[in-house]
Amino acid sequence: MELDISTESAGASCTIALDGEVDVYTSPRLRQELTQVVDSGCLNITIDLENLGFIDSSGLGVLVSTLRRVKERGGTLRLVCTKDSILKIFRITGLDKVFPLFTTVEEATGF
């Protein structure tokens, strides 16, 4: 399965939508994209996981490292997800306590 990444920027805020699967094969591309977003000055990031079919530990590692980088710079990283299969992974790993989880992009961004 492939991973499509689309990014919308508005100043220091960005929304990134993921479509497909994040695994050992696609996580390096996600890491590269998120690194570029943070390096470009986007520090308030919302990642939309609504069209994500699967995420493994390598993908979770990318999200955790991005969260760390963003927090070091005074920013935020929020996740949008209502899919039980993805939410279960966050609950099992305890990452539901680490990441702010929202049901819509509008709720996550405050618009």
OpenMM code with the backbone's topology and positions (N, CA, C; nanometers):
from openmm import Vec3, app, unit

residues = "MET GLU LEU ASP ILE SER THR GLU SER ALA GLY ALA SER CYS THR ILE ALA LEU ASP GLY GLU VAL ASP VAL TYR THR SER PRO ARG LEU ARG GLN GLU LEU THR GLN VAL VAL ASP SER GLY CYS LEU ASN ILE THR ILE ASP LEU GLU ASN LEU GLY PHE ILE ASP SER SER GLY LEU GLY VAL LEU VAL SER THR LEU ARG ARG VAL LYS GLU ARG GLY GLY THR LEU ARG LEU VAL CYS THR LYS ASP SER ILE LEU LYS ILE PHE ARG ILE THR GLY LEU ASP LYS VAL PHE PRO LEU PHE THR THR VAL GLU GLU ALA THR GLY PHE".split()
positions = [
    Vec3(0.0840, -0.1188, 0.0000),
    Vec3(0.0000, 0.0000, 0.0000),
    Vec3(0.0876, 0.1238, 0.0000),
    Vec3(0.0419, 0.2244, -0.0621),
    Vec3(0.1123, 0.3523, -0.0700),
    Vec3(0.0662, 0.4456, 0.0397),
    Vec3(0.1373, 0.5558, 0.0508),
    Vec3(0.0998, 0.6609, 0.1437),
    Vec3(0.0983, 0.7915, 0.0675),
    Vec3(-0.0174, 0.8576, 0.0682),
    Vec3(-0.0292, 0.9906, 0.0101),
    Vec3(-0.0289, 1.0916, 0.1239),
    Vec3(0.0515, 1.1964, 0.1074),
    Vec3(0.0632, 1.3007, 0.2082),
    Vec3(0.0288, 1.4331, 0.1433),
    Vec3(-0.0698, 1.5036, 0.1992),
    Vec3(-0.1019, 1.6368, 0.1477),
    Vec3(-0.0911, 1.7361, 0.2632),
    Vec3(-0.0312, 1.8512, 0.2327),
    Vec3(-0.0053, 1.9521, 0.3351),
    Vec3(-0.0678, 2.0845, 0.2957),
    Vec3(-0.1388, 2.1451, 0.3902),
    Vec3(-0.1932, 2.2797, 0.3729),
    Vec3(-0.1312, 2.3670, 0.4800),
    Vec3(-0.0707, 2.4784, 0.4377),
    Vec3(-0.0053, 2.5685, 0.5322),
    Vec3(-0.0779, 2.7012, 0.5402),
    Vec3(-0.0784, 2.7566, 0.6614),
    Vec3(-0.1323, 2.8901, 0.6854),
    Vec3(-0.0455, 2.9533, 0.7933),
    Vec3(0.0634, 3.0131, 0.7501),
    Vec3(0.1573, 3.0728, 0.8451),
    Vec3(0.2276, 2.9669, 0.9267),
    Vec3(0.2162, 2.9770, 1.0594),
    Vec3(0.2822, 2.8819, 1.1482),
    Vec3(0.1954, 2.7596, 1.1755),
    Vec3(0.0810, 2.7481, 1.1064),
    Vec3(-0.0086, 2.6341, 1.1237),
    Vec3(-0.0155, 2.5531, 0.9953),
    Vec3(-0.0160, 2.4219, 1.0117),
    Vec3(-0.0227, 2.3317, 0.8964),
    Vec3(-0.1169, 2.2162, 0.9281),
    Vec3(-0.1877, 2.1729, 0.8260),
    Vec3(-0.2685, 2.0520, 0.8362),
    Vec3(-0.2137, 1.9524, 0.7359),
    Vec3(-0.1834, 1.8333, 0.7849),
    Vec3(-0.1265, 1.7285, 0.7011),
    Vec3(-0.2235, 1.6115, 0.7010),
    Vec3(-0.2693, 1.5729, 0.5831),
    Vec3(-0.3619, 1.4607, 0.5699),
    Vec3(-0.2859, 1.3392, 0.5170),
    Vec3(-0.3047, 1.2263, 0.5844),
    Vec3(-0.2407, 1.1016, 0.5435),
    Vec3(-0.3462, 1.0073, 0.4880),
    Vec3(-0.3152, 0.9450, 0.3759),
    Vec3(-0.4067, 0.8523, 0.3114),
    Vec3(-0.3273, 0.7287, 0.2716),
    Vec3(-0.3633, 0.6147, 0.3286),
    Vec3(-0.2925, 0.4909, 0.2971),
    Vec3(-0.2456, 0.4220, 0.4230),
    Vec3(-0.1174, 0.3797, 0.4222),
    Vec3(-0.0607, 0.3084, 0.5355),
    Vec3(0.0755, 0.3660, 0.5716),
    Vec3(0.1022, 0.3736, 0.7023),
    Vec3(0.2343, 0.4146, 0.7496),
    Vec3(0.2990, 0.2914, 0.8109),
    Vec3(0.4025, 0.2430, 0.7435),
    Vec3(0.4735, 0.1247, 0.7917),
    Vec3(0.6231, 0.1441, 0.7694),
    Vec3(0.6980, 0.0392, 0.7854),
    Vec3(0.8437, 0.0481, 0.7749),
    Vec3(0.8875, 0.0990, 0.6366),
    Vec3(0.8052, 0.0791, 0.5360),
    Vec3(0.8397, 0.1221, 0.4007),
    Vec3(0.8030, 0.2680, 0.3733),
    Vec3(0.6934, 0.3148, 0.4323),
    Vec3(0.6473, 0.4509, 0.4040),
    Vec3(0.6839, 0.5520, 0.5124),
    Vec3(0.7231, 0.5057, 0.6301),
    Vec3(0.7535, 0.5986, 0.7388),
    Vec3(0.8734, 0.6901, 0.7101),
    Vec3(0.9770, 0.6458, 0.6357),
    Vec3(1.0853, 0.7406, 0.6048),
    Vec3(1.0366, 0.8621, 0.5248),
    Vec3(0.9436, 0.8407, 0.4349),
    Vec3(0.8896, 0.9527, 0.3570),
    Vec3(0.8072, 1.0461, 0.4459),
    Vec3(0.7315, 0.9874, 0.5395),
    Vec3(0.6550, 1.0684, 0.6335),
    Vec3(0.7502, 1.1491, 0.7215),
    Vec3(0.8566, 1.0868, 0.7690),
    Vec3(0.9553, 1.1569, 0.8516),
    Vec3(1.0149, 1.2751, 0.7743),
    Vec3(1.0499, 1.2519, 0.6485),
    Vec3(1.1075, 1.3578, 0.5651),
    Vec3(1.0086, 1.4728, 0.5472),
    Vec3(0.8842, 1.4415, 0.5208),
    Vec3(0.7814, 1.5443, 0.5010),
    Vec3(0.7596, 1.6252, 0.6291),
    Vec3(0.7486, 1.5566, 0.7426),
    Vec3(0.7256, 1.6269, 0.8688),
    Vec3(0.8469, 1.7105, 0.9087),
    Vec3(0.9662, 1.6614, 0.8808),
    Vec3(1.0871, 1.7388, 0.9092),
    Vec3(1.0891, 1.8667, 0.8268),
    Vec3(1.0530, 1.8565, 0.6996),
    Vec3(1.0484, 1.9751, 0.6133),
    Vec3(0.9448, 2.0751, 0.6625),
    Vec3(0.8298, 2.0255, 0.7073),
    Vec3(0.7232, 2.1129, 0.7564),
    Vec3(0.7715, 2.1897, 0.8794),
    Vec3(0.8331, 2.1192, 0.9744),
    Vec3(0.8816, 2.1845, 1.0959),
    Vec3(0.9950, 2.2817, 1.0636),
    Vec3(1.0869, 2.2393, 0.9786),
    Vec3(1.2004, 2.3250, 0.9418),
    Vec3(1.1560, 2.4505, 0.8668),
    Vec3(1.0413, 2.4437, 0.8005),
    Vec3(0.9908, 2.5600, 0.7271),
    Vec3(0.9212, 2.6598, 0.8193),
    Vec3(0.9114, 2.6255, 0.9486),
    Vec3(0.8532, 2.7190, 1.0445),
    Vec3(0.7129, 2.6868, 1.0896),
    Vec3(0.6579, 2.5772, 1.0420),
    Vec3(0.5244, 2.5367, 1.0855),
    Vec3(0.5368, 2.4649, 1.2194),
    Vec3(0.4859, 2.5282, 1.3249),
    Vec3(0.4999, 2.4711, 1.4585),
    Vec3(0.3683, 2.4289, 1.5215),
    Vec3(0.2569, 2.4605, 1.4578),
    Vec3(0.1259, 2.4155, 1.5048),
    Vec3(0.0703, 2.3215, 1.3985),
    Vec3(0.0916, 2.1932, 1.4217),
    Vec3(0.0634, 2.0919, 1.3199),
    Vec3(-0.0569, 2.0076, 1.3603),
    Vec3(-0.1476, 1.9912, 1.2664),
    Vec3(-0.2598, 1.8985, 1.2805),
    Vec3(-0.2401, 1.7891, 1.1768),
    Vec3(-0.2401, 1.6642, 1.2216),
    Vec3(-0.2263, 1.5516, 1.1291),
    Vec3(-0.3589, 1.4772, 1.1255),
    Vec3(-0.4176, 1.4732, 1.0065),
    Vec3(-0.5464, 1.4086, 0.9839),
    Vec3(-0.5232, 1.2618, 0.9476),
    Vec3(-0.5652, 1.1718, 1.0371),
    Vec3(-0.5463, 1.0276, 1.0180),
    Vec3(-0.6738, 0.9577, 0.9711),
    Vec3(-0.7743, 1.0345, 0.9324),
    Vec3(-0.9045, 0.9769, 0.8976),
    Vec3(-0.8978, 0.8783, 0.7818),
    Vec3(-0.8075, 0.8965, 0.6870),
    Vec3(-0.7969, 0.8064, 0.5722),
    Vec3(-0.6796, 0.7099, 0.5849),
    Vec3(-0.6258, 0.7002, 0.7063),
    Vec3(-0.5151, 0.6081, 0.7312),
    Vec3(-0.5716, 0.4698, 0.7597),
    Vec3(-0.5207, 0.3706, 0.6891),
    Vec3(-0.5688, 0.2345, 0.7081),
    Vec3(-0.4889, 0.1561, 0.8098),
    Vec3(-0.3619, 0.1968, 0.8314),
    Vec3(-0.2735, 0.1200, 0.9186),
    Vec3(-0.1557, 0.2067, 0.9594),
    Vec3(-0.1083, 0.1889, 1.0823),
    Vec3(0.0151, 0.2520, 1.1270),
    Vec3(0.0866, 0.1529, 1.2175),
    Vec3(0.2172, 0.1355, 1.1957),
    Vec3(0.2938, 0.0434, 1.2790),
    Vec3(0.3874, 0.1216, 1.3702),
    Vec3(0.4746, 0.0513, 1.4398),
    Vec3(0.5622, 0.1157, 1.5378),
    Vec3(0.6579, 0.2158, 1.4737),
    Vec3(0.6985, 0.1917, 1.3513),
    Vec3(0.7877, 0.2882, 1.2854),
    Vec3(0.7138, 0.4190, 1.2594),
    Vec3(0.5871, 0.4101, 1.2231),
    Vec3(0.5064, 0.5299, 1.2034),
    Vec3(0.4809, 0.6032, 1.3336),
    Vec3(0.4546, 0.5267, 1.4403),
    Vec3(0.4354, 0.5896, 1.5710),
    Vec3(0.5634, 0.6606, 1.6143),
    Vec3(0.6774, 0.6001, 1.5850),
    Vec3(0.8057, 0.6622, 1.6178),
    Vec3(0.8248, 0.7948, 1.5464),
    Vec3(0.7820, 0.8023, 1.4212),
    Vec3(0.7905, 0.9277, 1.3454),
    Vec3(0.7045, 1.0344, 1.4117),
    Vec3(0.5836, 0.9974, 1.4519),
    Vec3(0.4942, 1.0935, 1.5167),
    Vec3(0.5520, 1.1415, 1.6498),
    Vec3(0.6069, 1.0500, 1.7293),
    Vec3(0.6641, 1.0866, 1.8592),
    Vec3(0.7848, 1.1789, 1.8415),
    Vec3(0.8722, 1.1469, 1.7468),
    Vec3(0.9903, 1.2319, 1.7265),
    Vec3(0.9499, 1.3695, 1.6737),
    Vec3(0.8475, 1.3749, 1.5908),
    Vec3(0.7986, 1.5043, 1.5420),
    Vec3(0.7372, 1.5838, 1.6559),
    Vec3(0.6619, 1.5190, 1.7417),
    Vec3(0.6041, 1.5867, 1.8579),
    Vec3(0.7150, 1.6475, 1.9432),
    Vec3(0.8199, 1.5725, 1.9664),
    Vec3(0.9328, 1.6209, 2.0462),
    Vec3(0.9958, 1.7447, 1.9819),
    Vec3(1.0202, 1.7387, 1.8516),
    Vec3(1.0816, 1.8518, 1.7802),
    Vec3(0.9934, 1.9760, 1.7860),
    Vec3(0.8625, 1.9560, 1.7690),
    Vec3(0.7698, 2.0686, 1.7696),
    Vec3(0.7617, 2.1301, 1.9096),
    Vec3(0.7543, 2.0463, 2.0127),
    Vec3(0.7453, 2.0975, 2.1499),
    Vec3(0.8721, 2.1731, 2.1893),
    Vec3(0.9885, 2.1256, 2.1441),
    Vec3(1.1137, 2.1948, 2.1731),
    Vec3(1.1131, 2.3368, 2.1188),
    Vec3(1.0341, 2.3598, 2.0149),
    Vec3(1.0262, 2.4914, 1.9514),
    Vec3(0.9018, 2.5688, 1.9950),
    Vec3(0.8309, 2.5159, 2.0948),
    Vec3(0.7140, 2.5855, 2.1482),
    Vec3(0.5857, 2.5636, 2.0711),
    Vec3(0.5799, 2.4606, 1.9896),
    Vec3(0.4623, 2.4354, 1.9073),
    Vec3(0.3746, 2.3235, 1.9601),
    Vec3(0.2772, 2.2851, 1.8788),
    Vec3(0.1827, 2.1787, 1.9145),
    Vec3(0.1675, 2.0809, 1.7983),
    Vec3(0.1320, 1.9587, 1.8320),
    Vec3(0.0994, 1.8584, 1.7313),
    Vec3(-0.0279, 1.7896, 1.7769),
    Vec3(-0.1303, 1.7978, 1.6940),
    Vec3(-0.2609, 1.7383, 1.7249),
    Vec3(-0.2947, 1.6341, 1.6185),
    Vec3(-0.3651, 1.5307, 1.6617),
    Vec3(-0.4056, 1.4251, 1.5697),
    Vec3(-0.5573, 1.4221, 1.5578),
    Vec3(-0.6050, 1.3983, 1.4358),
    Vec3(-0.7476, 1.3819, 1.4094),
    Vec3(-0.7705, 1.2365, 1.3715),
    Vec3(-0.8534, 1.1683, 1.4520),
    Vec3(-0.8790, 1.0274, 1.4233),
    Vec3(-1.0066, 0.9815, 1.4920),
    Vec3(-1.0921, 0.9140, 1.4160),
    Vec3(-1.2117, 0.8522, 1.4735),
    Vec3(-1.2157, 0.7025, 1.4441),
    Vec3(-1.1183, 0.6513, 1.3694),
    Vec3(-1.1154, 0.5095, 1.3327),
    Vec3(-1.0747, 0.4236, 1.4519),
    Vec3(-1.1603, 0.3301, 1.4884),
    Vec3(-1.1328, 0.2449, 1.6038),
    Vec3(-1.0025, 0.1672, 1.5911),
    Vec3(-0.9722, 0.1178, 1.4705),
    Vec3(-0.8508, 0.0375, 1.4529),
    Vec3(-0.7238, 0.1186, 1.4796),
    Vec3(-0.7241, 0.2450, 1.4420),
    Vec3(-0.6086, 0.3323, 1.4657),
    Vec3(-0.6073, 0.3788, 1.6112),
    Vec3(-0.7233, 0.4170, 1.6642),
    Vec3(-0.7319, 0.4613, 1.8036),
    Vec3(-0.6877, 0.3508, 1.8994),
    Vec3(-0.7188, 0.2268, 1.8641),
    Vec3(-0.6799, 0.1131, 1.9486),
    Vec3(-0.5278, 0.1057, 1.9629),
    Vec3(-0.4563, 0.1316, 1.8553),
    Vec3(-0.3101, 0.1291, 1.8590),
    Vec3(-0.2582, 0.2378, 1.9532),
    Vec3(-0.3191, 0.3556, 1.9482),
    Vec3(-0.2784, 0.4637, 2.0374),
    Vec3(-0.3098, 0.4292, 2.1834),
    Vec3(-0.4238, 0.3646, 2.2074),
    Vec3(-0.4598, 0.3260, 2.3452),
    Vec3(-0.3654, 0.2187, 2.3978),
    Vec3(-0.3384, 0.1155, 2.3174),
    Vec3(-0.2525, 0.0049, 2.3603),
    Vec3(-0.1116, 0.0545, 2.3947),
    Vec3(-0.0614, 0.1476, 2.3162),
    Vec3(0.0742, 0.1980, 2.3379),
    Vec3(0.0809, 0.3106, 2.4407),
    Vec3(-0.0349, 0.3589, 2.4844),
    Vec3(-0.0381, 0.4695, 2.5795),
    Vec3(-0.0194, 0.6056, 2.5148),
    Vec3(-0.0100, 0.6080, 2.3834),
    Vec3(0.0116, 0.7347, 2.3129),
    Vec3(-0.1135, 0.8214, 2.3082),
    Vec3(-0.2277, 0.7646, 2.3451),
    Vec3(-0.3490, 0.8466, 2.3544),
    Vec3(-0.3372, 0.9463, 2.4702),
    Vec3(-0.2428, 0.9228, 2.5610),
    Vec3(-0.2168, 1.0160, 2.6715),
    Vec3(-0.1107, 1.1186, 2.6331),
    Vec3(-0.0393, 1.0928, 2.5248),
    Vec3(0.0711, 1.1794, 2.4805),
    Vec3(0.0226, 1.2799, 2.3763),
    Vec3(-0.0582, 1.2320, 2.2821),
    Vec3(-0.1074, 1.3158, 2.1733),
    Vec3(-0.2487, 1.3652, 2.2029),
    Vec3(-0.2757, 1.4934, 2.1790),
    Vec3(-0.4145, 1.5401, 2.1834),
    Vec3(-0.4883, 1.4823, 2.0617),
    Vec3(-0.5979, 1.4108, 2.0864),
    Vec3(-0.6753, 1.3478, 1.9800),
    Vec3(-0.8079, 1.4212, 1.9624),
    Vec3(-0.8442, 1.4458, 1.8371),
    Vec3(-0.9660, 1.5188, 1.8035),
    Vec3(-1.0455, 1.4399, 1.7007),
    Vec3(-1.1746, 1.4737, 1.6873),
    Vec3(-1.2613, 1.4018, 1.5944),
    Vec3(-1.2723, 1.4692, 1.4580),
    Vec3(-1.2403, 1.5983, 1.4508),
    Vec3(-1.2428, 1.6689, 1.3223),
    Vec3(-1.1246, 1.7651, 1.3138),
    Vec3(-1.0875, 1.7995, 1.1914),
    Vec3(-0.9803, 1.8969, 1.1705),
    Vec3(-1.0221, 2.0314, 1.2283),
    Vec3(-1.1472, 2.0668, 1.2114),
    Vec3(-1.1978, 2.1945, 1.2624),
    Vec3(-1.1840, 2.2017, 1.4139),
    Vec3(-1.2159, 2.0935, 1.4805),
    Vec3(-1.2029, 2.0876, 1.6269),
    Vec3(-1.0552, 2.1002, 1.6671),
    Vec3(-0.9678, 2.0327, 1.5952),
    Vec3(-0.8242, 2.0335, 1.6287),
    Vec3(-0.7602, 2.1693, 1.6053),
    Vec3(-0.8037, 2.2378, 1.4995),
    Vec3(-0.7419, 2.3657, 1.4655),
    Vec3(-0.8123, 2.4847, 1.5300),
    Vec3(-0.9319, 2.4615, 1.5836),
    Vec3(-1.0057, 2.5688, 1.6476),
    Vec3(-1.0806, 2.6581, 1.5526),
    Vec3(-1.0976, 2.6125, 1.4265),
    Vec3(-1.1706, 2.6926, 1.3274),
    Vec3(-1.3101, 2.6402, 1.3093),
] * unit.nanometer
topology = app.Topology()
chain = topology.addChain("A")
for resn in residues:
    res = topology.addResidue(resn, chain)
    for name in ("N", "CA", "C"):
        topology.addAtom(name, app.Element.getBySymbol(name[0]), res)
